[in-house]
Amino acid sequence: LFQVMFILHNTPTKTVKLPNLTFNYINPENQTARFDLSLDMYEHPSELTGVFEYNTDLFKAETISNIITHFKNLLEQIVTHSHQKISELSFLAETERHQLLVEWNKTQTTFNKLACIHQVFETQAQQTPDAIAIVDSHQQLSYQQLNKTANQLAHHLQKQGVKPEQTIGICLERSCEMVIALLAILKVGATYVPLDPAYPPERLNFIIENAQISLIITQKTLNYLQLPCTNIINLDEDWSIIAQQKTDNLSNNITIKNIAYIIYTSGSTGQPKGVQISHHALSNFLFAINQHLDLTPSDVLLSVTSLSFDIAALELYLPLIIGARVVIASQK
């Protein structure tokens, strides 16, 4: 029924006296713990004593020692600040608090310049134009090819009247074209919203309406989804027109404060909820992660996660901003 127990022994004990007999209380030592963790406190006229009993399969002696220290700190806080709520008291010693908040929390770092991810990618494309950037089951693209192709789509979107932070839906199979579309939307300053083809139509329709998506980039093989949007670009059908656009990088006023993408969570109410991710948050996340992973241009990363999850941004963008290679796993 429960795993943790606290008992306060404060019932007075009477001394039994019989002629020619002496009585002593004996506390038997248990060889097995009755519960995962229990604390017996004994109230005496001038002090409190206690005994911890714990399951050694679950707890180390060091862990219990820390619990005891924290409990003692809490009791001292109660005595010193008797009028405060328990929730307002701290069981951490000052040295321990400093260790947690300062010594173990040195997350501040220095960047030469925190830029939008597509801008960092453009710089990488200039540095290693012939290196392979992405690979899928049908083709591979160098950094220069990927950048120029994304630029063509970005210029096409700009001619379609796409404005900064305009929400654009992406409903594509996992492929190089998916990455091209992502970069193109970021380059033009719009905000992409993943529309996973595997999602039920009701969920896709809700996201399209809730995010006020005015344009969707998709492909002819997914037209059966009948997405409720009048402005649709089928990459496979429209590429002959897109390929006529310029290949140079776009010039605009997009900053790290702009929204890069919106992902929809399941939501506790049953309806998905949109979460806006700024360029600042995305860049900060990727650079911070790479400090721990320490990836190099010779590394190859496999991308397997749906765009509807945040980890997809790590799998796709992190390799592309350091000169590494992304291999895109197909849905199959």
C-alpha positions as a Python dict, from the first residue, in 0.01 Angstrom:
ca = {
    (1, 'L'): (0, 0, 0),
    (2, 'F'): (291, 236, 67),
    (3, 'Q'): (671, 240, 47),
    (4, 'V'): (769, 512, 296),
    (5, 'M'): (663, 534, 660),
    (6, 'F'): (715, 789, 938),
    (7, 'I'): (629, 707, 1299),
    (8, 'L'): (649, 937, 1601),
    (9, 'H'): (670, 740, 1926),
    (10, 'N'): (541, 982, 2188),
    (11, 'T'): (327, 759, 2409),
    (12, 'P'): (459, 761, 2768),
    (13, 'T'): (587, 425, 2884),
    (14, 'K'): (518, 307, 3235),
    (15, 'T'): (786, 134, 3435),
    (16, 'V'): (674, -207, 3548),
    (17, 'K'): (784, -297, 3900),
    (18, 'L'): (757, -646, 4048),
    (19, 'P'): (925, -784, 4357),
    (20, 'N'): (1270, -927, 4290),
    (21, 'L'): (1241, -865, 3911),
    (22, 'T'): (1418, -613, 3685),
    (23, 'F'): (1265, -511, 3346),
    (24, 'N'): (1466, -370, 3053),
    (25, 'Y'): (1333, -264, 2713),
    (26, 'I'): (1501, -440, 2422),
    (27, 'N'): (1481, -306, 2065),
    (28, 'P'): (1538, -600, 1832),
    (29, 'E'): (1750, -525, 1526),
    (30, 'N'): (1571, -608, 1201),
    (31, 'Q'): (1773, -791, 939),
    (32, 'T'): (1527, -700, 663),
    (33, 'A'): (1352, -370, 591),
    (34, 'R'): (975, -381, 628),
    (35, 'F'): (937, -93, 383),
    (36, 'D'): (1154, 83, 122),
    (37, 'L'): (1225, 360, 373),
    (38, 'S'): (1102, 427, 725),
    (39, 'L'): (1187, 671, 1000),
    (40, 'D'): (1100, 606, 1366),
    (41, 'M'): (1128, 915, 1588),
    (42, 'Y'): (1126, 878, 1967),
    (43, 'E'): (1021, 1164, 2191),
    (44, 'H'): (1218, 1199, 2517),
    (45, 'P'): (1187, 1465, 2789),
    (46, 'S'): (1484, 1664, 2655),
    (47, 'E'): (1549, 1536, 2303),
    (48, 'L'): (1432, 1350, 1996),
    (49, 'T'): (1607, 1044, 1864),
    (50, 'G'): (1542, 863, 1541),
    (51, 'V'): (1623, 550, 1346),
    (52, 'F'): (1621, 517, 967),
    (53, 'E'): (1549, 176, 820),
    (54, 'Y'): (1591, 126, 446),
    (55, 'N'): (1606, -131, 170),
    (56, 'T'): (1972, -169, 71),
    (57, 'D'): (1865, -290, -275),
    (58, 'L'): (1724, 57, -339),
    (59, 'F'): (1938, 296, -137),
    (60, 'K'): (2309, 339, -78),
    (61, 'A'): (2437, 434, 266),
    (62, 'E'): (2558, 767, 120),
    (63, 'T'): (2204, 844, 0),
    (64, 'I'): (2055, 782, 344),
    (65, 'S'): (2330, 992, 500),
    (66, 'N'): (2230, 1282, 272),
    (67, 'I'): (1863, 1235, 364),
    (68, 'I'): (1954, 1247, 733),
    (69, 'T'): (2156, 1567, 681),
    (70, 'H'): (1869, 1729, 492),
    (71, 'F'): (1621, 1626, 760),
    (72, 'K'): (1841, 1776, 1031),
    (73, 'N'): (1871, 2097, 830),
    (74, 'L'): (1493, 2112, 798),
    (75, 'L'): (1445, 2063, 1172),
    (76, 'E'): (1693, 2343, 1243),
    (77, 'Q'): (1506, 2567, 1000),
    (78, 'I'): (1179, 2490, 1177),
    (79, 'V'): (1328, 2591, 1512),
    (80, 'T'): (1483, 2910, 1373),
    (81, 'H'): (1186, 3012, 1159),
    (82, 'S'): (894, 2865, 1352),
    (83, 'H'): (634, 3094, 1192),
    (84, 'Q'): (720, 3010, 831),
    (85, 'K'): (545, 2753, 616),
    (86, 'I'): (726, 2424, 566),
    (87, 'S'): (721, 2487, 190),
    (88, 'E'): (920, 2808, 243),
    (89, 'L'): (1200, 2638, 435),
    (90, 'S'): (1513, 2494, 282),
    (91, 'F'): (1667, 2159, 367),
    (92, 'L'): (1987, 2247, 180),
    (93, 'A'): (2290, 2376, 362),
    (94, 'E'): (2436, 2699, 223),
    (95, 'T'): (2742, 2518, 86),
    (96, 'E'): (2522, 2262, -87),
    (97, 'R'): (2298, 2533, -232),
    (98, 'H'): (2605, 2712, -371),
    (99, 'Q'): (2730, 2387, -522),
    (100, 'L'): (2398, 2320, -697),
    (101, 'L'): (2324, 2672, -818),
    (102, 'V'): (2673, 2800, -891),
    (103, 'E'): (2943, 2533, -915),
    (104, 'W'): (2733, 2278, -1108),
    (105, 'N'): (2540, 2538, -1304),
    (106, 'K'): (2809, 2716, -1502),
    (107, 'T'): (2607, 2726, -1823),
    (108, 'Q'): (2712, 3072, -1938),
    (109, 'T'): (2921, 3063, -2251),
    (110, 'T'): (3057, 3304, -2509),
    (111, 'F'): (2962, 3291, -2876),
    (112, 'N'): (3138, 3491, -3143),
    (113, 'K'): (2793, 3584, -3269),
    (114, 'L'): (2465, 3404, -3206),
    (115, 'A'): (2300, 3394, -3550),
    (116, 'C'): (2002, 3224, -3709),
    (117, 'I'): (2070, 2862, -3799),
    (118, 'H'): (2020, 2914, -4174),
    (119, 'Q'): (2278, 3195, -4161),
    (120, 'V'): (2530, 2969, -3988),
    (121, 'F'): (2455, 2703, -4250),
    (122, 'E'): (2518, 2955, -4530),
    (123, 'T'): (2858, 3034, -4380),
    (124, 'Q'): (2937, 2663, -4360),
    (125, 'A'): (2833, 2618, -4724),
    (126, 'Q'): (3087, 2883, -4822),
    (127, 'Q'): (3362, 2713, -4622),
    (128, 'T'): (3298, 2354, -4738),
    (129, 'P'): (3094, 2379, -5061),
    (130, 'D'): (3187, 2036, -5195),
    (131, 'A'): (3141, 1839, -4872),
    (132, 'I'): (2835, 1610, -4861),
    (133, 'A'): (2562, 1770, -4647),
    (134, 'I'): (2262, 1536, -4670),
    (135, 'V'): (2190, 1187, -4797),
    (136, 'D'): (1861, 1004, -4841),
    (137, 'S'): (1771, 675, -5007),
    (138, 'H'): (1770, 834, -5356),
    (139, 'Q'): (2030, 1110, -5364),
    (140, 'Q'): (2296, 1310, -5187),
    (141, 'L'): (2360, 1684, -5192),
    (142, 'S'): (2673, 1883, -5120),
    (143, 'Y'): (2661, 2191, -4899),
    (144, 'Q'): (2671, 2414, -5207),
    (145, 'Q'): (2394, 2219, -5382),
    (146, 'L'): (2174, 2217, -5072),
    (147, 'N'): (2222, 2589, -5015),
    (148, 'K'): (2154, 2690, -5374),
    (149, 'T'): (1847, 2467, -5402),
    (150, 'A'): (1706, 2601, -5073),
    (151, 'N'): (1771, 2954, -5201),
    (152, 'Q'): (1572, 2885, -5516),
    (153, 'L'): (1272, 2769, -5313),
    (154, 'A'): (1313, 3065, -5076),
    (155, 'H'): (1308, 3311, -5369),
    (156, 'H'): (1000, 3131, -5504),
    (157, 'L'): (827, 3167, -5166),
    (158, 'Q'): (918, 3534, -5157),
    (159, 'K'): (758, 3582, -5499),
    (160, 'Q'): (450, 3405, -5367),
    (161, 'G'): (419, 3687, -5114),
    (162, 'V'): (542, 3499, -4806),
    (163, 'K'): (612, 3741, -4521),
    (164, 'P'): (829, 3713, -4205),
    (165, 'E'): (676, 3483, -3941),
    (166, 'Q'): (397, 3378, -4177),
    (167, 'T'): (311, 3019, -4082),
    (168, 'I'): (382, 2764, -4354),
    (169, 'G'): (294, 2399, -4324),
    (170, 'I'): (542, 2128, -4422),
    (171, 'C'): (390, 1795, -4518),
    (172, 'L'): (663, 1590, -4688),
    (173, 'E'): (804, 1243, -4679),
    (174, 'R'): (1145, 1212, -4512),
    (175, 'S'): (1390, 1314, -4784),
    (176, 'C'): (1641, 1574, -4898),
    (177, 'E'): (1345, 1779, -5023),
    (178, 'M'): (1220, 1802, -4665),
    (179, 'V'): (1546, 1967, -4553),
    (180, 'I'): (1543, 2196, -4858),
    (181, 'A'): (1194, 2314, -4763),
    (182, 'L'): (1292, 2371, -4399),
    (183, 'L'): (1593, 2584, -4491),
    (184, 'A'): (1397, 2776, -4754),
    (185, 'I'): (1128, 2873, -4505),
    (186, 'L'): (1388, 2986, -4250),
    (187, 'K'): (1574, 3182, -4518),
    (188, 'V'): (1261, 3374, -4620),
    (189, 'G'): (1190, 3449, -4254),
    (190, 'A'): (867, 3253, -4227),
    (191, 'T'): (770, 3007, -3955),
    (192, 'Y'): (729, 2641, -4043),
    (193, 'V'): (476, 2407, -3886),
    (194, 'P'): (536, 2030, -3930),
    (195, 'L'): (237, 1834, -4061),
    (196, 'D'): (326, 1468, -4022),
    (197, 'P'): (161, 1266, -4303),
    (198, 'A'): (113, 981, -4055),
    (199, 'Y'): (-113, 1194, -3833),
    (200, 'P'): (-492, 1144, -3844),
    (201, 'P'): (-670, 1391, -4077),
    (202, 'E'): (-858, 1542, -3783),
    (203, 'R'): (-531, 1635, -3609),
    (204, 'L'): (-379, 1780, -3927),
    (205, 'N'): (-692, 1985, -3994),
    (206, 'F'): (-689, 2121, -3638),
    (207, 'I'): (-322, 2224, -3661),
    (208, 'I'): (-377, 2395, -3998),
    (209, 'E'): (-667, 2597, -3861),
    (210, 'N'): (-516, 2668, -3519),
    (211, 'A'): (-178, 2781, -3657),
    (212, 'Q'): (-351, 2985, -3931),
    (213, 'I'): (-143, 2815, -4199),
    (214, 'S'): (-185, 3001, -4528),
    (215, 'L'): (49, 2791, -4744),
    (216, 'I'): (155, 2426, -4740),
    (217, 'I'): (463, 2271, -4902),
    (218, 'T'): (393, 1909, -4985),
    (219, 'Q'): (424, 1654, -5270),
    (220, 'K'): (187, 1497, -5517),
    (221, 'T'): (195, 1153, -5351),
    (222, 'L'): (41, 1305, -5037),
    (223, 'N'): (-251, 1479, -5210),
    (224, 'Y'): (-481, 1205, -5080),
    (225, 'L'): (-466, 1379, -4741),
    (226, 'Q'): (-678, 1661, -4891),
    (227, 'L'): (-528, 1922, -4661),
    (228, 'P'): (-767, 2217, -4615),
    (229, 'C'): (-552, 2492, -4766),
    (230, 'T'): (-604, 2674, -5095),
    (231, 'N'): (-238, 2769, -5142),
    (232, 'I'): (-34, 2450, -5189),
    (233, 'I'): (311, 2397, -5343),
    (234, 'N'): (378, 2045, -5469),
    (235, 'L'): (756, 2030, -5489),
    (236, 'D'): (763, 1745, -5741),
    (237, 'E'): (512, 1915, -5974),
    (238, 'D'): (630, 2276, -5934),
    (239, 'W'): (1007, 2221, -5935),
    (240, 'S'): (1051, 2319, -6298),
    (241, 'I'): (928, 2668, -6204),
    (242, 'I'): (1123, 2680, -5875),
    (243, 'A'): (1445, 2579, -6054),
    (244, 'Q'): (1432, 2900, -6257),
    (245, 'Q'): (1478, 3116, -5946),
    (246, 'K'): (1806, 3275, -5836),
    (247, 'T'): (2051, 3069, -5629),
    (248, 'D'): (2202, 3348, -5419),
    (249, 'N'): (2133, 3392, -5046),
    (250, 'L'): (1839, 3610, -4955),
    (251, 'S'): (1884, 3945, -4785),
    (252, 'N'): (1624, 4032, -4520),
    (253, 'N'): (1588, 4170, -4170),
    (254, 'I'): (1528, 3839, -3991),
    (255, 'T'): (1683, 3829, -3642),
    (256, 'I'): (1719, 3568, -3372),
    (257, 'K'): (1406, 3712, -3207),
    (258, 'N'): (1185, 3585, -3491),
    (259, 'I'): (994, 3258, -3460),
    (260, 'A'): (1162, 2972, -3647),
    (261, 'Y'): (898, 2701, -3611),
    (262, 'I'): (592, 2584, -3417),
    (263, 'I'): (547, 2229, -3297),
    (264, 'Y'): (225, 2088, -3158),
    (265, 'T'): (227, 1881, -2840),
    (266, 'S'): (-39, 1628, -2747),
    (267, 'G'): (-192, 1852, -2482),
    (268, 'S'): (-347, 1743, -2153),
    (269, 'T'): (-694, 1846, -2274),
    (270, 'G'): (-684, 1616, -2575),
    (271, 'Q'): (-628, 1895, -2826),
    (272, 'P'): (-271, 1961, -2944),
    (273, 'K'): (-112, 2288, -2836),
    (274, 'G'): (134, 2490, -3042),
    (275, 'V'): (473, 2582, -2897),
    (276, 'Q'): (669, 2863, -3066),
    (277, 'I'): (1046, 2816, -3095),
    (278, 'S'): (1249, 3128, -3172),
    (279, 'H'): (1569, 3138, -3376),
    (280, 'H'): (1745, 3244, -3054),
    (281, 'A'): (1624, 2937, -2864),
    (282, 'L'): (1710, 2704, -3153),
    (283, 'S'): (2062, 2843, -3197),
    (284, 'N'): (2132, 2846, -2825),
    (285, 'F'): (2013, 2486, -2794),
    (286, 'L'): (2227, 2356, -3080),
    (287, 'F'): (2547, 2535, -2979),
    (288, 'A'): (2503, 2427, -2616),
    (289, 'I'): (2446, 2063, -2714),
    (290, 'N'): (2752, 2060, -2935),
    (291, 'Q'): (2969, 2169, -2643),
    (292, 'H'): (2893, 1828, -2493),
    (293, 'L'): (2887, 1620, -2812),
    (294, 'D'): (3189, 1791, -2969),
    (295, 'L'): (3096, 1683, -3322),
    (296, 'T'): (3341, 1734, -3607),
    (297, 'P'): (3300, 1766, -3987),
    (298, 'S'): (3397, 1401, -4026),
    (299, 'D'): (3095, 1282, -3825),
    (300, 'V'): (2781, 1132, -3982),
    (301, 'L'): (2446, 1162, -3802),
    (302, 'L'): (2134, 957, -3870),
    (303, 'S'): (1808, 1150, -3869),
    (304, 'V'): (1516, 930, -3762),
    (305, 'T'): (1281, 1158, -3567),
    (306, 'S'): (959, 1311, -3698),
    (307, 'L'): (967, 1688, -3754),
    (308, 'S'): (687, 1712, -3500),
    (309, 'F'): (939, 1652, -3220),
    (310, 'D'): (1207, 1895, -3102),
    (311, 'I'): (1485, 1637, -3128),
    (312, 'A'): (1445, 1648, -3508),
    (313, 'A'): (1598, 1997, -3507),
    (314, 'L'): (1905, 1855, -3333),
    (315, 'E'): (1940, 1568, -3579),
    (316, 'L'): (1902, 1786, -3889),
    (317, 'Y'): (2055, 2123, -3809),
    (318, 'L'): (2345, 2043, -3578),
    (319, 'P'): (2545, 1852, -3842),
    (320, 'L'): (2473, 2120, -4102),
    (321, 'I'): (2619, 2405, -3896),
    (322, 'I'): (2950, 2228, -3829),
    (323, 'G'): (3014, 2074, -4170),
    (324, 'A'): (2912, 1718, -4085),
    (325, 'R'): (2677, 1489, -4280),
    (326, 'V'): (2311, 1401, -4223),
    (327, 'V'): (2168, 1069, -4337),
    (328, 'I'): (1789, 1086, -4350),
    (329, 'A'): (1617, 759, -4267),
    (330, 'S'): (1302, 704, -4472),
    (331, 'Q'): (965, 635, -4311),
    (332, 'K'): (1005, 268, -4408),
}
